[in-house]
Amino acid sequence: MTENPEKKEILPLPTAPIIRIMKKNLDKDKLIKKEVKEDMNKWLAGMCEKVTKKMNEKPYASVDISAFKEAIQTYNDVEEMEKEKQRILVSLEKIKQDCDSLMRDLDRKFKV
């Protein structure tokens, strides 16, 4: 009897360039598991499909750079929202420190 060899899944994108980009942005001592490589490949293909479908909503015969930029705007906005969130958190922390300082001043000046 012969064993069935594992079926090799065909991924939508070439894997090597994706892995090179991943390795470039990871610490040198980190290894990338096979599942991560495969899922990254599928996820990137899925993102490409979503962006392409959005560009396809335009009635024009060709896709130009403005259609592409409009299609990816949602995903770029997520990064901007995260930056804005961090800025707001820093501001709130400063306000909290100011409130704490004012409460200490009130306690000290109006101690009964």
N, CA, C and O of each residue as an XYZ file, in Angstrom:
448
protein
N       0.837     -1.191      0.000
C       0.000      0.000      0.000
C       0.876      1.246      0.000
O       1.929      1.289      0.635
N       0.422      2.242     -0.715
C       1.153      3.504     -0.742
C       0.348      4.571     -0.034
O      -0.881      4.595     -0.088
N       1.066      5.442      0.621
C       0.413      6.532      1.324
C       0.061      7.629      0.333
O       0.761      7.851     -0.656
N      -1.049      8.312      0.626
C      -1.444      9.431     -0.209
C      -0.581     10.641      0.138
O      -0.556     11.072      1.291
N       0.115     11.183     -0.835
C       0.881     12.390     -0.532
C      -0.072     13.553     -0.279
O      -1.159     13.620     -0.854
N       0.349     14.461      0.585
C      -0.490     15.617      0.871
C      -0.717     16.400     -0.408
O       0.195     16.593     -1.212
N      -1.951     16.846     -0.577
C      -2.234     17.670     -1.742
C      -1.657     19.057     -1.488
O      -1.920     19.678     -0.458
N      -0.885     19.519     -2.426
C      -0.286     20.830     -2.281
C      -1.294     21.865     -2.747
O      -1.750     21.843     -3.890
N      -1.630     22.768     -1.842
C      -2.608     23.798     -2.159
C      -1.976     24.834     -3.087
O      -0.842     25.268     -2.880
N      -2.718     25.211     -4.089
C      -2.230     26.232     -5.006
C      -2.661     27.587     -4.461
O      -3.852     27.864     -4.316
N      -1.681     28.420     -4.163
C      -1.948     29.741     -3.608
C      -2.140     30.747     -4.735
O      -1.596     30.576     -5.826
N      -2.916     31.799     -4.468
C      -3.236     32.754     -5.526
C      -2.072     33.639     -5.973
O      -2.069     34.122     -7.105
N      -1.096     33.855     -5.112
C       0.022     34.749     -5.422
C       1.350     34.018     -5.256
O       1.421     33.023     -4.535
N       2.400     34.499     -5.913
C       3.732     33.911     -5.672
C       4.130     34.134     -4.210
O       4.006     35.241     -3.686
N       4.594     33.098     -3.578
C       4.886     33.159     -2.146
C       6.212     33.845     -1.826
O       6.300     34.563     -0.829
N       7.222     33.648     -2.627
C       8.566     34.157     -2.317
C       8.606     35.675     -2.079
O       9.200     36.102     -1.089
N       8.006     36.500     -2.934
C       8.073     37.946     -2.671
C       7.360     38.340     -1.375
O       7.791     39.256     -0.675
N       6.285     37.650     -1.069
C       5.548     37.934      0.172
C       6.426     37.609      1.375
O       6.508     38.389      2.324
N       7.083     36.450      1.328
C       7.943     36.040      2.444
C       9.125     37.002      2.590
O       9.521     37.330      3.709
N       9.685     37.453      1.470
C      10.797     38.419      1.543
C      10.354     39.695      2.256
O      11.085     40.223      3.094
N       9.173     40.187      1.931
C       8.659     41.405      2.585
C       8.430     41.143      4.065
O       8.773     41.975      4.904
N       7.859     40.005      4.386
C       7.605     39.675      5.785
C       8.917     39.596      6.568
O       9.034     40.174      7.648
N       9.904     38.877      6.020
C      11.188     38.714      6.704
C      11.903     40.051      6.885
O      12.573     40.274      7.892
N      11.754     40.929      5.908
C      12.390     42.245      5.986
C      11.844     43.048      7.177
O      12.541     43.903      7.723
N      10.607     42.770      7.574
C       9.959     43.530      8.631
C       9.839     42.789      9.950
O       9.259     43.304     10.906
N      10.385     41.583     10.005
C      10.408     40.825     11.251
C      11.822     40.818     11.821
O      12.795     41.039     11.100
N      11.924     40.563     13.122
C      13.238     40.380     13.732
C      13.932     39.209     13.046
O      13.283     38.261     12.605
N      15.255     39.287     12.963
C      16.042     38.265     12.247
C      15.883     36.864     12.828
O      15.991     35.879     12.098
N      15.627     36.765     14.124
C      15.552     35.454     14.766
C      14.161     34.819     14.690
O      13.971     33.706     15.179
N      13.194     35.503     14.089
C      11.837     34.959     14.020
C      11.651     34.099     12.782
O      12.125     34.419     11.692
N      10.951     33.005     12.990
C      10.611     32.105     11.896
C       9.139     32.308     11.540
O       8.319     32.621     12.403
N       8.820     32.130     10.277
C       7.439     32.281      9.829
C       6.884     30.889      9.568
O       7.399     30.152      8.728
N       5.843     30.542     10.283
C       5.239     29.223     10.111
C       4.518     29.143      8.766
O       4.077     30.151      8.213
N       4.413     27.931      8.264
C       3.807     27.674      6.959
C       2.377     28.227      6.883
O       1.986     28.826      5.881
N       1.606     28.016      7.955
C       0.220     28.490      7.961
C       0.151     30.003      7.797
O      -0.743     30.526      7.131
N       1.106     30.702      8.413
C       1.133     32.159      8.321
C       1.445     32.593      6.890
O       0.819     33.511      6.361
N       2.401     31.937      6.281
C       2.761     32.250      4.892
C       1.564     32.047      3.968
O       1.273     32.881      3.110
N       0.881     30.928      4.161
C      -0.272     30.622      3.315
C      -1.421     31.598      3.560
O      -2.036     32.093      2.616
N      -1.705     31.872      4.832
C      -2.812     32.774      5.147
C      -2.524     34.208      4.715
O      -3.434     34.921      4.291
N      -1.266     34.638      4.819
C      -0.897     35.972      4.343
C      -1.133     36.054      2.832
O      -1.655     37.050      2.329
N      -0.751     35.019      2.132
C      -0.934     34.959      0.689
C      -2.425     35.085      0.341
O      -2.804     35.876     -0.523
N      -3.254     34.303      1.020
C      -4.700     34.330      0.768
C      -5.298     35.688      1.150
O      -6.156     36.214      0.442
N      -4.845     36.244      2.261
C      -5.372     37.530      2.715
C      -5.032     38.641      1.719
O      -5.879     39.469      1.383
N      -3.787     38.645      1.256
C      -3.395     39.658      0.264
C      -4.204     39.507     -1.020
O      -4.611     40.506     -1.615
N      -4.437     38.290     -1.446
C      -5.260     38.057     -2.635
C      -6.686     38.558     -2.390
O      -7.301     39.156     -3.271
N      -7.194     38.311     -1.205
C      -8.537     38.786     -0.853
C      -8.622     40.307     -0.860
O      -9.604     40.884     -1.328
N      -7.579     40.948     -0.335
C      -7.552     42.422     -0.347
C      -7.507     42.934     -1.786
O      -8.174     43.914     -2.119
N      -6.733     42.281     -2.624
C      -6.647     42.655     -4.033
C      -8.027     42.535     -4.693
O      -8.429     43.396     -5.476
N      -8.736     41.467     -4.367
C     -10.079     41.280     -4.921
C     -11.024     42.387     -4.462
O     -11.776     42.937     -5.267
N     -10.986     42.714     -3.169
C     -11.870     43.763     -2.645
C     -11.597     45.102     -3.316
O     -12.525     45.801     -3.722
N     -10.325     45.455     -3.430
C      -9.950     46.735     -4.048
C     -10.360     46.742     -5.520
O     -10.863     47.746     -6.025
N     -10.144     45.629     -6.197
C     -10.490     45.545     -7.615
C     -11.997     45.654     -7.824
O     -12.452     46.316     -8.756
N     -12.765     45.007     -6.961
C     -14.230     45.105     -7.071
C     -14.689     46.550     -6.858
O     -15.596     47.028     -7.539
N     -14.058     47.230     -5.917
C     -14.402     48.633     -5.676
C     -14.075     49.483     -6.903
O     -14.862     50.347     -7.288
N     -12.914     49.238     -7.518
C     -12.543     49.986     -8.722
C     -13.494     49.663     -9.873
O     -13.766     50.517    -10.716
N     -13.991     48.447     -9.906
C     -14.890     48.021    -10.979
C     -16.245     48.721    -10.922
O     -16.987     48.723    -11.905
N     -16.569     49.318     -9.770
C     -17.839     50.032     -9.640
C     -17.889     51.281    -10.517
O     -18.969     51.790    -10.815
N     -16.732     51.770    -10.926
C     -16.673     52.951    -11.789
C     -17.173     52.579    -13.186
O     -16.916     51.472    -13.660
N     -17.877     53.485    -13.837
C     -18.463     53.163    -15.154
C     -17.492     53.268    -16.328
O     -17.885     53.048    -17.474
N     -16.249     53.596    -16.061
C     -15.294     53.845    -17.143
C     -14.696     52.556    -17.693
O     -14.686     51.521    -17.027
N     -14.201     52.644    -18.919
C     -13.625     51.471    -19.595
C     -12.245     51.112    -19.071
O     -11.797     49.979    -19.241
N     -11.567     52.058    -18.439
C     -10.245     51.767    -17.885
C     -10.202     52.200    -16.421
O     -11.000     53.020    -15.967
N      -9.259     51.630    -15.712
C      -9.077     51.952    -14.296
C      -7.853     52.842    -14.177
O      -6.759     52.466    -14.596
N      -8.043     54.027    -13.601
C      -6.912     54.943    -13.448
C      -6.481     55.014    -11.988
O      -7.083     54.400    -11.108
N      -5.430     55.776    -11.762
C      -4.849     55.855    -10.408
C      -5.817     56.478     -9.405
O      -5.796     56.120     -8.228
N      -6.655     57.391     -9.849
C      -7.606     57.997     -8.909
C      -8.626     56.960     -8.430
O      -9.026     56.978     -7.267
N      -9.048     56.057     -9.323
C      -9.963     54.986     -8.921
C      -9.281     54.051     -7.923
O      -9.902     53.601     -6.960
N      -8.009     53.767     -8.158
C      -7.252     52.920     -7.233
C      -7.132     53.592     -5.868
O      -7.388     52.967     -4.839
N      -6.741     54.867     -5.862
C      -6.573     55.575     -4.585
C      -7.886     55.663     -3.824
O      -7.908     55.555     -2.598
N      -8.977     55.860     -4.549
C     -10.292     55.898     -3.901
C     -10.638     54.529     -3.312
O     -11.198     54.445     -2.219
N     -10.310     53.477     -4.026
C     -10.619     52.120     -3.568
C      -9.827     51.730     -2.320
O     -10.336     50.992     -1.477
N      -8.604     52.210     -2.190
C      -7.788     51.846     -1.014
C      -7.952     52.826      0.133
O      -7.409     52.606      1.216
N      -8.688     53.900     -0.085
C      -8.833     54.948      0.936
C      -9.353     54.387      2.260
O      -8.877     54.775      3.327
N     -10.311     53.491      2.197
C     -10.874     52.892      3.416
C      -9.786     52.248      4.259
O      -9.775     52.387      5.482
N      -8.882     51.552      3.610
C      -7.831     50.834      4.340
C      -6.765     51.801      4.856
O      -6.202     51.583      5.929
N      -6.486     52.850      4.115
C      -5.550     53.867      4.590
C      -6.145     54.654      5.743
O      -5.425     55.079      6.646
N      -7.459     54.851      5.717
C      -8.126     55.578      6.800
C      -7.989     54.847      8.130
O      -7.947     55.484      9.183
N      -7.919     53.536      8.096
C      -7.772     52.761      9.332
C      -6.469     53.154     10.035
O      -6.452     53.322     11.254
N      -5.392     53.301      9.282
C      -4.112     53.715      9.865
C      -4.222     55.114     10.469
O      -3.714     55.369     11.561
N      -4.886     56.012      9.754
C      -5.050     57.374     10.247
C      -5.907     57.394     11.515
O      -5.639     58.162     12.439
N      -6.931     56.552     11.554
C      -7.779     56.489     12.751
C      -6.984     55.995     13.952
O      -7.187     56.474     15.068
N      -6.086     55.047     13.737
C      -5.262     54.542     14.841
C      -4.341     55.644     15.364
O      -4.160     55.778     16.574
N      -3.761     56.433     14.460
C      -2.916     57.553     14.874
C      -3.732     58.579     15.656
O      -3.274     59.107     16.669
N      -4.942     58.855     15.180
C      -5.816     59.810     15.858
C      -6.208     59.291     17.240
O      -6.273     60.055     18.203
N      -6.465     57.998     17.328
C      -6.808     57.381     18.618
C      -5.666     57.581     19.611
O      -5.896     57.956     20.761
N      -4.435     57.327     19.164
C      -3.282     57.492     20.046
C      -3.118     58.946     20.492
O      -2.797     59.216     21.649
N      -3.343     59.881     19.559
C      -3.249     61.297     19.892
C      -4.296     61.679     20.943
O      -3.998     62.418     21.881
N      -5.512     61.177     20.782
C      -6.589     61.462     21.736
C      -6.274     60.855     23.095
O      -6.500     61.491     24.125
N      -5.753     59.627     23.110
C      -5.403     58.992     24.388
C      -4.334     59.789     25.138
O      -4.404     59.930     26.359
N      -3.352     60.305     24.413
C      -2.318     61.123     25.043
C      -2.943     62.404     25.613
O      -2.616     62.817     26.726
N      -3.829     63.018     24.857
C      -4.500     64.238     25.332
C      -5.343     63.954     26.571
O      -5.335     64.734     27.524
N      -6.063     62.851     26.557
C      -6.890     62.494     27.716
C      -6.041     62.220     28.953
O      -6.426     62.568     30.070
N      -4.894     61.599     28.748
C      -3.992     61.340     29.876
C      -3.493     62.657     30.479
O      -3.391     62.782     31.699
N      -3.186     63.630     29.629
C      -2.760     64.945     30.120
C      -3.884     65.619     30.894
O      -3.646     66.218     31.943
N      -5.108     65.524     30.380
C      -6.265     66.115     31.068
C      -6.455     65.445     32.424
O      -6.724     66.111     33.423
N      -6.311     64.125     32.448
C      -6.450     63.388     33.710
C      -5.400     63.846     34.721
O      -5.711     64.043     35.895
N      -4.159     64.016     34.265
C      -3.098     64.486     35.160
C      -3.393     65.898     35.663
O      -3.158     66.206     36.832
N      -3.907     66.749     34.785
C      -4.273     68.107     35.202
C      -5.388     68.078     36.241
O      -5.342     68.828     37.216
N      -6.381     67.229     36.047
C      -7.480     67.099     37.010
C      -6.963     66.610     38.361
O      -7.355     67.120     39.410
N      -6.087     65.623     38.319
C      -5.509     65.108     39.564
C      -4.740     66.203     40.295
O      -4.823     66.325     41.517
N      -3.993     66.993     39.537
C      -3.233     68.083     40.140
C      -4.161     69.129     40.754
O      -3.906     69.619     41.854
N      -5.216     69.464     40.056
C      -6.187     70.433     40.586
C      -6.874     69.909     41.838
O      -7.127     70.668     42.774
N      -7.173     68.623     41.860
C      -7.800     68.038     43.060
C      -6.845     68.097     44.247
O      -7.266     68.379     45.369
N      -5.562     67.832     44.006
C      -4.584     67.934     45.097
C      -4.476     69.375     45.592
O      -4.398     69.615     46.797
N      -4.473     70.324     44.673
C      -4.419     71.737     45.055
C      -5.632     72.129     45.888
O      -5.499     72.834     46.888
N      -6.805     71.678     45.481
C      -8.019     71.978     46.236
C      -7.949     71.370     47.628
O      -8.289     72.026     48.613
N      -7.518     70.141     47.713
C      -7.402     69.471     49.009
C      -6.425     70.217     49.916
O      -6.684     70.398     51.105
N      -5.331     70.638     49.358
C      -4.299     71.322     50.141
C      -4.772     72.713     50.589
O      -4.546     73.094     51.737
N      -5.413     73.458     49.718
C      -5.819     74.832     50.029
C      -7.069     74.901     50.877
O      -7.233     75.835     51.662
N      -7.943     73.941     50.733
C      -9.210     74.012     51.442
C      -9.379     72.853     52.427
O     -10.477     72.335     52.626
N      -8.284     72.474     53.021
C      -8.302     71.395     54.002
C      -9.130     71.827     55.204
O      -8.943     72.918     55.745
N     -10.020     70.982     55.602
C     -10.871     71.315     56.735
C     -10.445     70.539     57.949
O     -11.044     70.682     59.015
